[in-house]
Amino acid sequence: MARTTTLEKDGAQRILVVTDERGTRVLDEFDDVLTTYGDDRHDEAVRNYVNQGWVVVADT
């Protein structure tokens, strides 16, 4: 089962952290891959972005 967290910054920037059987990927608002991990690093990735000022707006 995939997990997706949407984060927003300054009301204009949006990224997705997506984790599935392939690992964790961070995508920008155009679905371009910013970062990939070959394993589940979802919580770590979300925490890193929150520490940089991003806000979680959805988590499914």
PDB file of N, CA, C and O in Angstrom:
ATOM      1  N   MET A   1       0.840  -1.182   0.000  1.00  0.00           N
ATOM      2  CA  MET A   1       0.000   0.000   0.000  1.00  0.00           C
ATOM      3  C   MET A   1       0.887   1.249   0.000  1.00  0.00           C
ATOM      4  O   MET A   1       1.857   1.325   0.754  1.00  0.00           O
ATOM      5  N   ALA A   2       0.558   2.205  -0.830  1.00  0.00           N
ATOM      6  CA  ALA A   2       1.330   3.437  -0.932  1.00  0.00           C
ATOM      7  C   ALA A   2       0.907   4.436   0.142  1.00  0.00           C
ATOM      8  O   ALA A   2      -0.247   4.470   0.570  1.00  0.00           O
ATOM      9  N   ARG A   3       1.850   5.225   0.551  1.00  0.00           N
ATOM     10  CA  ARG A   3       1.578   6.317   1.494  1.00  0.00           C
ATOM     11  C   ARG A   3       2.009   7.613   0.821  1.00  0.00           C
ATOM     12  O   ARG A   3       3.083   7.684   0.223  1.00  0.00           O
ATOM     13  N   THR A   4       1.175   8.624   0.920  1.00  0.00           N
ATOM     14  CA  THR A   4       1.478   9.921   0.305  1.00  0.00           C
ATOM     15  C   THR A   4       1.266  11.029   1.322  1.00  0.00           C
ATOM     16  O   THR A   4       0.232  11.090   1.988  1.00  0.00           O
ATOM     17  N   THR A   5       2.258  11.903   1.434  1.00  0.00           N
ATOM     18  CA  THR A   5       2.145  13.086   2.274  1.00  0.00           C
ATOM     19  C   THR A   5       2.354  14.306   1.384  1.00  0.00           C
ATOM     20  O   THR A   5       3.322  14.379   0.627  1.00  0.00           O
ATOM     21  N   THR A   6       1.433  15.260   1.487  1.00  0.00           N
ATOM     22  CA  THR A   6       1.532  16.508   0.744  1.00  0.00           C
ATOM     23  C   THR A   6       2.009  17.588   1.696  1.00  0.00           C
ATOM     24  O   THR A   6       1.461  17.762   2.785  1.00  0.00           O
ATOM     25  N   LEU A   7       3.039  18.312   1.272  1.00  0.00           N
ATOM     26  CA  LEU A   7       3.569  19.417   2.067  1.00  0.00           C
ATOM     27  C   LEU A   7       3.505  20.693   1.257  1.00  0.00           C
ATOM     28  O   LEU A   7       3.606  20.672   0.030  1.00  0.00           O
ATOM     29  N   GLU A   8       3.336  21.809   1.957  1.00  0.00           N
ATOM     30  CA  GLU A   8       3.205  23.112   1.312  1.00  0.00           C
ATOM     31  C   GLU A   8       4.100  24.115   2.021  1.00  0.00           C
ATOM     32  O   GLU A   8       4.333  24.027   3.227  1.00  0.00           O
ATOM     33  N   LYS A   9       4.595  25.072   1.242  1.00  0.00           N
ATOM     34  CA  LYS A   9       5.432  26.128   1.814  1.00  0.00           C
ATOM     35  C   LYS A   9       5.023  27.457   1.199  1.00  0.00           C
ATOM     36  O   LYS A   9       4.899  27.579  -0.020  1.00  0.00           O
ATOM     37  N   ASP A  10       4.817  28.433   2.042  1.00  0.00           N
ATOM     38  CA  ASP A  10       4.463  29.786   1.602  1.00  0.00           C
ATOM     39  C   ASP A  10       3.186  29.835   0.778  1.00  0.00           C
ATOM     40  O   ASP A  10       2.972  30.785   0.025  1.00  0.00           O
ATOM     41  N   GLY A  11       2.332  28.817   0.913  1.00  0.00           N
ATOM     42  CA  GLY A  11       1.058  28.808   0.215  1.00  0.00           C
ATOM     43  C   GLY A  11       1.147  28.620  -1.279  1.00  0.00           C
ATOM     44  O   GLY A  11       0.118  28.556  -1.952  1.00  0.00           O
ATOM     45  N   ALA A  12       2.359  28.529  -1.822  1.00  0.00           N
ATOM     46  CA  ALA A  12       2.500  28.435  -3.269  1.00  0.00           C
ATOM     47  C   ALA A  12       3.271  27.186  -3.702  1.00  0.00           C
ATOM     48  O   ALA A  12       2.968  26.602  -4.742  1.00  0.00           O
ATOM     49  N   GLN A  13       4.239  26.786  -2.932  1.00  0.00           N
ATOM     50  CA  GLN A  13       5.045  25.624  -3.283  1.00  0.00           C
ATOM     51  C   GLN A  13       4.416  24.371  -2.695  1.00  0.00           C
ATOM     52  O   GLN A  13       3.916  24.396  -1.570  1.00  0.00           O
ATOM     53  N   ARG A  14       4.439  23.282  -3.443  1.00  0.00           N
ATOM     54  CA  ARG A  14       3.853  22.028  -2.970  1.00  0.00           C
ATOM     55  C   ARG A  14       4.742  20.867  -3.406  1.00  0.00           C
ATOM     56  O   ARG A  14       5.212  20.827  -4.543  1.00  0.00           O
ATOM     57  N   ILE A  15       4.965  19.929  -2.499  1.00  0.00           N
ATOM     58  CA  ILE A  15       5.695  18.708  -2.814  1.00  0.00           C
ATOM     59  C   ILE A  15       4.944  17.509  -2.259  1.00  0.00           C
ATOM     60  O   ILE A  15       4.124  17.637  -1.350  1.00  0.00           O
ATOM     61  N   LEU A  16       5.236  16.349  -2.818  1.00  0.00           N
ATOM     62  CA  LEU A  16       4.651  15.096  -2.357  1.00  0.00           C
ATOM     63  C   LEU A  16       5.771  14.163  -1.929  1.00  0.00           C
ATOM     64  O   LEU A  16       6.793  14.055  -2.607  1.00  0.00           O
ATOM     65  N   VAL A  17       5.577  13.494  -0.810  1.00  0.00           N
ATOM     66  CA  VAL A  17       6.455  12.401  -0.400  1.00  0.00           C
ATOM     67  C   VAL A  17       5.628  11.134  -0.583  1.00  0.00           C
ATOM     68  O   VAL A  17       4.601  10.955   0.072  1.00  0.00           O
ATOM     69  N   VAL A  18       6.082  10.253  -1.479  1.00  0.00           N
ATOM     70  CA  VAL A  18       5.344   9.047  -1.824  1.00  0.00           C
ATOM     71  C   VAL A  18       6.201   7.829  -1.511  1.00  0.00           C
ATOM     72  O   VAL A  18       7.352   7.743  -1.939  1.00  0.00           O
ATOM     73  N   THR A  19       5.632   6.886  -0.758  1.00  0.00           N
ATOM     74  CA  THR A  19       6.331   5.649  -0.447  1.00  0.00           C
ATOM     75  C   THR A  19       5.478   4.471  -0.879  1.00  0.00           C
ATOM     76  O   THR A  19       4.299   4.382  -0.537  1.00  0.00           O
ATOM     77  N   ASP A  20       6.090   3.565  -1.639  1.00  0.00           N
ATOM     78  CA  ASP A  20       5.429   2.337  -2.063  1.00  0.00           C
ATOM     79  C   ASP A  20       6.465   1.221  -2.077  1.00  0.00           C
ATOM     80  O   ASP A  20       7.518   1.347  -1.452  1.00  0.00           O
ATOM     81  N   GLU A  21       6.182   0.145  -2.774  1.00  0.00           N
ATOM     82  CA  GLU A  21       7.089  -0.993  -2.791  1.00  0.00           C
ATOM     83  C   GLU A  21       8.452  -0.678  -3.419  1.00  0.00           C
ATOM     84  O   GLU A  21       9.406  -1.434  -3.234  1.00  0.00           O
ATOM     85  N   ARG A  22       8.547   0.425  -4.154  1.00  0.00           N
ATOM     86  CA  ARG A  22       9.820   0.816  -4.777  1.00  0.00           C
ATOM     87  C   ARG A  22      10.676   1.677  -3.871  1.00  0.00           C
ATOM     88  O   ARG A  22      11.839   1.931  -4.185  1.00  0.00           O
ATOM     89  N   GLY A  23      10.128   2.133  -2.753  1.00  0.00           N
ATOM     90  CA  GLY A  23      10.854   3.010  -1.840  1.00  0.00           C
ATOM     91  C   GLY A  23      10.151   4.345  -1.712  1.00  0.00           C
ATOM     92  O   GLY A  23       8.954   4.453  -1.976  1.00  0.00           O
ATOM     93  N   THR A  24      10.896   5.361  -1.307  1.00  0.00           N
ATOM     94  CA  THR A  24      10.348   6.698  -1.084  1.00  0.00           C
ATOM     95  C   THR A  24      10.853   7.643  -2.164  1.00  0.00           C
ATOM     96  O   THR A  24      12.038   7.655  -2.497  1.00  0.00           O
ATOM     97  N   ARG A  25       9.927   8.440  -2.707  1.00  0.00           N
ATOM     98  CA  ARG A  25      10.250   9.470  -3.696  1.00  0.00           C
ATOM     99  C   ARG A  25       9.673  10.799  -3.240  1.00  0.00           C
ATOM    100  O   ARG A  25       8.597  10.847  -2.645  1.00  0.00           O
ATOM    101  N   VAL A  26      10.389  11.867  -3.519  1.00  0.00           N
ATOM    102  CA  VAL A  26       9.895  13.222  -3.262  1.00  0.00           C
ATOM    103  C   VAL A  26       9.676  13.866  -4.625  1.00  0.00           C
ATOM    104  O   VAL A  26      10.594  13.945  -5.442  1.00  0.00           O
ATOM    105  N   LEU A  27       8.442  14.327  -4.862  1.00  0.00           N
ATOM    106  CA  LEU A  27       8.054  14.902  -6.152  1.00  0.00           C
ATOM    107  C   LEU A  27       7.674  16.363  -5.991  1.00  0.00           C
ATOM    108  O   LEU A  27       7.085  16.753  -4.983  1.00  0.00           O
ATOM    109  N   ASP A  28       8.016  17.173  -6.995  1.00  0.00           N
ATOM    110  CA  ASP A  28       7.590  18.572  -6.957  1.00  0.00           C
ATOM    111  C   ASP A  28       6.175  18.691  -7.515  1.00  0.00           C
ATOM    112  O   ASP A  28       5.542  17.684  -7.834  1.00  0.00           O
ATOM    113  N   GLU A  29       5.687  19.909  -7.631  1.00  0.00           N
ATOM    114  CA  GLU A  29       4.303  20.122  -8.072  1.00  0.00           C
ATOM    115  C   GLU A  29       4.063  19.702  -9.516  1.00  0.00           C
ATOM    116  O   GLU A  29       2.915  19.607  -9.950  1.00  0.00           O
ATOM    117  N   PHE A  30       5.138  19.450 -10.264  1.00  0.00           N
ATOM    118  CA  PHE A  30       5.018  19.003 -11.656  1.00  0.00           C
ATOM    119  C   PHE A  30       5.265  17.496 -11.775  1.00  0.00           C
ATOM    120  O   PHE A  30       5.393  16.968 -12.880  1.00  0.00           O
ATOM    121  N   ASP A  31       5.331  16.810 -10.632  1.00  0.00           N
ATOM    122  CA  ASP A  31       5.618  15.373 -10.550  1.00  0.00           C
ATOM    123  C   ASP A  31       7.026  15.012 -10.993  1.00  0.00           C
ATOM    124  O   ASP A  31       7.301  13.853 -11.304  1.00  0.00           O
ATOM    125  N   ASP A  32       7.928  16.000 -11.026  1.00  0.00           N
ATOM    126  CA  ASP A  32       9.336  15.718 -11.274  1.00  0.00           C
ATOM    127  C   ASP A  32       9.953  15.201  -9.983  1.00  0.00           C
ATOM    128  O   ASP A  32       9.658  15.712  -8.903  1.00  0.00           O
ATOM    129  N   VAL A  33      10.805  14.193 -10.091  1.00  0.00           N
ATOM    130  CA  VAL A  33      11.425  13.583  -8.918  1.00  0.00           C
ATOM    131  C   VAL A  33      12.546  14.479  -8.400  1.00  0.00           C
ATOM    132  O   VAL A  33      13.473  14.822  -9.133  1.00  0.00           O
ATOM    133  N   LEU A  34      12.443  14.850  -7.124  1.00  0.00           N
ATOM    134  CA  LEU A  34      13.481  15.647  -6.473  1.00  0.00           C
ATOM    135  C   LEU A  34      14.494  14.753  -5.771  1.00  0.00           C
ATOM    136  O   LEU A  34      15.694  15.027  -5.797  1.00  0.00           O
ATOM    137  N   THR A  35      14.008  13.679  -5.141  1.00  0.00           N
ATOM    138  CA  THR A  35      14.845  12.766  -4.377  1.00  0.00           C
ATOM    139  C   THR A  35      14.231  11.377  -4.413  1.00  0.00           C
ATOM    140  O   THR A  35      13.009  11.232  -4.421  1.00  0.00           O
ATOM    141  N   THR A  36      15.084  10.354  -4.433  1.00  0.00           N
ATOM    142  CA  THR A  36      14.595   8.981  -4.325  1.00  0.00           C
ATOM    143  C   THR A  36      15.418   8.218  -3.291  1.00  0.00           C
ATOM    144  O   THR A  36      16.613   8.460  -3.119  1.00  0.00           O
ATOM    145  N   TYR A  37      14.757   7.304  -2.618  1.00  0.00           N
ATOM    146  CA  TYR A  37      15.385   6.384  -1.673  1.00  0.00           C
ATOM    147  C   TYR A  37      14.905   4.991  -2.043  1.00  0.00           C
ATOM    148  O   TYR A  37      13.729   4.816  -2.359  1.00  0.00           O
ATOM    149  N   GLY A  38      15.761   4.019  -2.013  1.00  0.00           N
ATOM    150  CA  GLY A  38      15.397   2.660  -2.383  1.00  0.00           C
ATOM    151  C   GLY A  38      14.668   1.904  -1.294  1.00  0.00           C
ATOM    152  O   GLY A  38      14.303   0.743  -1.481  1.00  0.00           O
ATOM    153  N   ASP A  39      14.450   2.549  -0.157  1.00  0.00           N
ATOM    154  CA  ASP A  39      13.734   1.914   0.946  1.00  0.00           C
ATOM    155  C   ASP A  39      12.761   2.919   1.552  1.00  0.00           C
ATOM    156  O   ASP A  39      12.635   4.042   1.065  1.00  0.00           O
ATOM    157  N   ASP A  40      12.080   2.512   2.610  1.00  0.00           N
ATOM    158  CA  ASP A  40      11.067   3.366   3.242  1.00  0.00           C
ATOM    159  C   ASP A  40      11.744   4.396   4.138  1.00  0.00           C
ATOM    160  O   ASP A  40      12.204   4.083   5.236  1.00  0.00           O
ATOM    161  N   ARG A  41      11.795   5.619   3.650  1.00  0.00           N
ATOM    162  CA  ARG A  41      12.310   6.739   4.442  1.00  0.00           C
ATOM    163  C   ARG A  41      11.282   7.862   4.506  1.00  0.00           C
ATOM    164  O   ARG A  41      11.626   9.041   4.601  1.00  0.00           O
ATOM    165  N   HIS A  42      10.023   7.472   4.453  1.00  0.00           N
ATOM    166  CA  HIS A  42       8.922   8.432   4.402  1.00  0.00           C
ATOM    167  C   HIS A  42       8.956   9.398   5.587  1.00  0.00           C
ATOM    168  O   HIS A  42       8.974  10.616   5.408  1.00  0.00           O
ATOM    169  N   ASP A  43       8.965   8.840   6.793  1.00  0.00           N
ATOM    170  CA  ASP A  43       8.932   9.698   7.984  1.00  0.00           C
ATOM    171  C   ASP A  43      10.157  10.601   8.056  1.00  0.00           C
ATOM    172  O   ASP A  43      10.051  11.767   8.435  1.00  0.00           O
ATOM    173  N   GLU A  44      11.312  10.065   7.696  1.00  0.00           N
ATOM    174  CA  GLU A  44      12.548  10.862   7.691  1.00  0.00           C
ATOM    175  C   GLU A  44      12.453  12.007   6.694  1.00  0.00           C
ATOM    176  O   GLU A  44      12.823  13.138   7.012  1.00  0.00           O
ATOM    177  N   ALA A  45      11.960  11.726   5.489  1.00  0.00           N
ATOM    178  CA  ALA A  45      11.837  12.761   4.463  1.00  0.00           C
ATOM    179  C   ALA A  45      10.860  13.851   4.899  1.00  0.00           C
ATOM    180  O   ALA A  45      11.148  15.040   4.765  1.00  0.00           O
ATOM    181  N   VAL A  46       9.696  13.436   5.425  1.00  0.00           N
ATOM    182  CA  VAL A  46       8.705  14.421   5.882  1.00  0.00           C
ATOM    183  C   VAL A  46       9.306  15.279   6.994  1.00  0.00           C
ATOM    184  O   VAL A  46       9.173  16.502   6.971  1.00  0.00           O
ATOM    185  N   ARG A  47       9.959  14.654   7.958  1.00  0.00           N
ATOM    186  CA  ARG A  47      10.566  15.382   9.070  1.00  0.00           C
ATOM    187  C   ARG A  47      11.602  16.399   8.564  1.00  0.00           C
ATOM    188  O   ARG A  47      11.653  17.529   9.050  1.00  0.00           O
ATOM    189  N   ASN A  48      12.418  15.996   7.595  1.00  0.00           N
ATOM    190  CA  ASN A  48      13.423  16.915   7.042  1.00  0.00           C
ATOM    191  C   ASN A  48      12.771  18.142   6.406  1.00  0.00           C
ATOM    192  O   ASN A  48      13.243  19.263   6.589  1.00  0.00           O
ATOM    193  N   TYR A  49      11.688  17.930   5.661  1.00  0.00           N
ATOM    194  CA  TYR A  49      11.014  19.068   5.026  1.00  0.00           C
ATOM    195  C   TYR A  49      10.290  19.946   6.051  1.00  0.00           C
ATOM    196  O   TYR A  49      10.301  21.171   5.928  1.00  0.00           O
ATOM    197  N   VAL A  50       9.671  19.344   7.047  1.00  0.00           N
ATOM    198  CA  VAL A  50       9.020  20.129   8.102  1.00  0.00           C
ATOM    199  C   VAL A  50      10.057  20.985   8.824  1.00  0.00           C
ATOM    200  O   VAL A  50       9.782  22.136   9.162  1.00  0.00           O
ATOM    201  N   ASN A  51      11.239  20.435   9.060  1.00  0.00           N
ATOM    202  CA  ASN A  51      12.313  21.197   9.704  1.00  0.00           C
ATOM    203  C   ASN A  51      12.794  22.363   8.844  1.00  0.00           C
ATOM    204  O   ASN A  51      13.407  23.300   9.357  1.00  0.00           O
ATOM    205  N   GLN A  52      12.519  22.311   7.538  1.00  0.00           N
ATOM    206  CA  GLN A  52      12.882  23.391   6.616  1.00  0.00           C
ATOM    207  C   GLN A  52      11.742  24.386   6.395  1.00  0.00           C
ATOM    208  O   GLN A  52      11.836  25.266   5.539  1.00  0.00           O
ATOM    209  N   GLY A  53      10.668  24.241   7.170  1.00  0.00           N
ATOM    210  CA  GLY A  53       9.573  25.203   7.083  1.00  0.00           C
ATOM    211  C   GLY A  53       8.361  24.759   6.285  1.00  0.00           C
ATOM    212  O   GLY A  53       7.405  25.521   6.141  1.00  0.00           O
ATOM    213  N   TRP A  54       8.384  23.526   5.757  1.00  0.00           N
ATOM    214  CA  TRP A  54       7.233  22.995   5.033  1.00  0.00           C
ATOM    215  C   TRP A  54       6.164  22.572   6.024  1.00  0.00           C
ATOM    216  O   TRP A  54       6.482  22.220   7.159  1.00  0.00           O
ATOM    217  N   VAL A  55       4.887  22.599   5.611  1.00  0.00           N
ATOM    218  CA  VAL A  55       3.763  22.233   6.470  1.00  0.00           C
ATOM    219  C   VAL A  55       3.015  21.065   5.820  1.00  0.00           C
ATOM    220  O   VAL A  55       2.716  21.094   4.626  1.00  0.00           O
ATOM    221  N   VAL A  56       2.719  20.040   6.619  1.00  0.00           N
ATOM    222  CA  VAL A  56       1.930  18.904   6.119  1.00  0.00           C
ATOM    223  C   VAL A  56       0.489  19.349   5.957  1.00  0.00           C
ATOM    224  O   VAL A  56      -0.125  19.833   6.908  1.00  0.00           O
ATOM    225  N   VAL A  57      -0.062  19.186   4.742  1.00  0.00           N
ATOM    226  CA  VAL A  57      -1.454  19.558   4.490  1.00  0.00           C
ATOM    227  C   VAL A  57      -2.335  18.339   4.240  1.00  0.00           C
ATOM    228  O   VAL A  57      -3.560  18.441   4.302  1.00  0.00           O
ATOM    229  N   ALA A  58      -1.726  17.184   3.956  1.00  0.00           N
ATOM    230  CA  ALA A  58      -2.476  15.941   3.775  1.00  0.00           C
ATOM    231  C   ALA A  58      -1.544  14.765   3.982  1.00  0.00           C
ATOM    232  O   ALA A  58      -0.363  14.828   3.640  1.00  0.00           O
ATOM    233  N   ASP A  59      -2.083  13.681   4.549  1.00  0.00           N
ATOM    234  CA  ASP A  59      -1.290  12.477   4.782  1.00  0.00           C
ATOM    235  C   ASP A  59      -2.214  11.275   4.643  1.00  0.00           C
ATOM    236  O   ASP A  59      -3.090  11.048   5.478  1.00  0.00           O
ATOM    237  N   THR A  60      -2.005  10.504   3.570  1.00  0.00           N
ATOM    238  CA  THR A  60      -2.863   9.338   3.323  1.00  0.00           C
ATOM    239  C   THR A  60      -2.039   8.087   3.120  1.00  0.00           C
ATOM    240  O   THR A  60      -2.595   7.011   2.901  1.00  0.00           O
TER     241      THR A  60
END
